[in-house]
Amino acid sequence: MRRLIVGFLLALLILTACGGDEETPAPPALSPTPIPPSVTPRPTSTPVVMPETDTDPRTRAQLRVVHASPDLPAIDLYLDGANIGSRFTLGLYHNNPLAFSAGDYTLRILPAGSDPGEAAPLLDYPLTLAENQSLIAVLTGTVDALQVTLFNENIEPLPADTARVSVIHAVPNGPAFDLQDSGQELLPALAFGKVEGPTDVAAGDHSLQFMSASTELASLDTNLLERFVYTFLLVGNAGGGNYRVVQIRSRATSNTQVRVIHTSPDTPTVDIYFNDELVADDLEYREWQDWTPYPSLAYDVRIVEADGGDPIYEDQIALPPDESVNIFLLDAVERLRVVQIKEDVTKIPEGGTRLTFVNTAIGTTELSVETPGGPLPGVDPVFFGTASLPFIRSAGPEKYYFPTTEAEPRLIDTIETRDWATGTAYTIVLTGYPNTEPLVLETEVGVDASLTVDDVLEPDTSSFDTTANTHAVRVVNALSGSGPIDVEISGAVSWTAIAPGTGTAYQTVEDEQVALVIRNAGAEDTLLAQDMYWGDARQLTLFVFSSDEDIRAQAMTDSILEIPRGKTRLRLFHGVPDQPRLAVVPTTPPPGEGTPSFAPIPLTDAVDYGQASDPADIQPGTFDLTVLDYDNNLTVATMQGVTLEERAFYDLVLVPDSSGGVNPVLISHGSP
């Protein structure tokens, strides 16, 4: 019975994963190792079992099947006893690769609509799937001479601004052809059943021609997205000369650049493991491991003394894709924890340097960042175990002090005057270690010649009061299915009649800890009453949203750094209970046949329910936007014609619709 249930669920999932060259593909990738075509005589059916699925990226085997024969009627596909595709016709393939446990299977191909328990299959094809393999199975031939050709995909990580291209010849008896890009050879000539590539190309618009000598068999104008892998299949009938292109697109696997830093003063020299892989060897206090790439997966972290013994620390971390993260061993050994802090490795405006301060000094609550001229404008005090926002300064000599923010400040660290280099990102680790400067970790990231440091203006905080315990606060009503709300701060009504899906202007709030009360507009009933602590954040947005049973409020710090010219700022807030991790991506205009309808590259970090992404500075413009179930690459909502203006700050707020789905609402920040 359990196998029957598993098979039924698998069939339902696979029906949603099937697509064609006019629908939206999803993640596969490619390597030039074809397995020669084979022809198998029609056998009798044999007892079958259900295949085991495996969704672990470290062990799973992935499979897609492509119907590439104009002479083959509609077919149903089975892997052992599981239906993995129904009524496949020419050009149809699996949008998303199917994930199975590695092992030996039988790919069974039957006439569409036939009973798999009674009908004789057109083909029973023995298929071996290996761990970490991504396979494309291309079906060509006729009912009486069905052929299966296998191609291993190369989905290894790609650098930014780069795509990967391969091409497959899937026309039996068709002429050899080469793939050209705007009249220049991209991949050399290939014959039926062969693959050429992969080759890495610049992401962006490309005009592809499939050329047999001087004859163009087919062409395709397409936009290749960065860090995606593209496989182009030429299909058709050699006798009829009617060729078409099937385009399969896959996201390349992702790496995370990792740097491990030991900042726990009484923790001994350690070895650090991700799963069973040694990440750092004999790491002492105030030492670090250089940047090292690791697959962007979840890992079991184990920290042991370098001389062996029981683990000092065990936990699990998830590495964010295509990011650089510093991993800190933080706090005293009896409270040891691991903290991830992202490193901004984007290029820096000409004449500028980038600084990020991290507070690991035990015994401090927060540290101020000061120069001889006083506190650094626009940089909030840094709480223990956290980092400042990265910020741009003019390159050149400068000295920094790091006192506590107590009534009687204590000087914890000092960096004597040093020359901060242009094009370099610095992570300054404040340790409070006696008679020793903070750690200064350097990463050369390069210069963005299109901007100068003068284009990135200093933060303008003059428009609101920056005296102690004063905060600029705005409210966003992310509730659904209810009317407007009033918000009361410490006994005074500060905002009235805030409609659902709207935000208020900023108001000055004097105290860092307040009594928050939220009511239905003009009513006495209390929806929420709780104490809120603003801390030292100068500028905040208070998101009011709902869970399944009650009302919640979450304060998020707003970035007060000036938005660079040529950029707009976007933050994503997830306020829909029972929805998975969500992301927002721009939808590209539908290009030619076989081109995907949108580009699943998030504009901000993906976020879980009740959380907001870090603000992201992106290109302004008018977009169609898609909200995705990030982990499953499924569309949950769309927005059309969204305009993001230069140097404006927006919250894209996800609120529940009447059915419990997702309703995205764009809300612009006002001036504080």
Beta strands, then each sheet from edge to edge (+ up, - down):
strand 1: 18-20
strand 2: 33-39
strand 3: 61-67
strand 4: 75-79
strand 5: 82-88
strand 6: 92-94
strand 7: 98-100
strand 8: 103-111
strand 9: 123-129
strand 10: 134-142
strand 11: 145-152
strand 12: 162-169
strand 13: 177-181
strand 14: 184-190
strand 15: 195-202
strand 16: 204-212
strand 17: 215-224
strand 18: 228-237
strand 19: 242-251
strand 20: 255-262
strand 21: 270-274
strand 22: 277-283
strand 23: 292-295
strand 24: 298-305
strand 25: 311-318
strand 26: 324-330
strand 27: 337-343
strand 28: 348-350
strand 29: 352-359
strand 30: 366-367
strand 31: 370-371
strand 32: 374-375
strand 33: 382-383
strand 34: 391-394
strand 35: 396-403
strand 36: 411-420
strand 37: 424-430
strand 38: 439-444
strand 39: 447-452
strand 40: 471-477
strand 41: 485-489
strand 42: 492-498
strand 43: 507-509
strand 44: 513-520
strand 45: 526-533
strand 46: 539-546
strand 47: 551-557
strand 48: 568-574
strand 49: 582-587
strand 50: 616-618
strand 51: 621-629
strand 52: 634-644
strand 53: 649-656
strand 54: 662-668
sheet 1: 1+ 6-
sheet 2: 2+ 11- 10+ 3+ 7-
sheet 3: 5+ 4- 8+ 9-
sheet 4: 15+ 12- 18- 19+
sheet 5: 14+ 13- 16+ 17-
sheet 6: 23+ 20- 26- 27+
sheet 7: 22+ 21- 24+ 25-
sheet 8: 28+ 39+
sheet 9: 34+ 29- 37- 38+
sheet 10: 30+ 33-
sheet 11: 31+ 32-
sheet 12: 35+ 36-
sheet 13: 43+ 40- 46- 47+
sheet 14: 42+ 41- 44+ 45-
sheet 15: 50+ 48- 53- 54+
sheet 16: 49+ 51- 52+
end
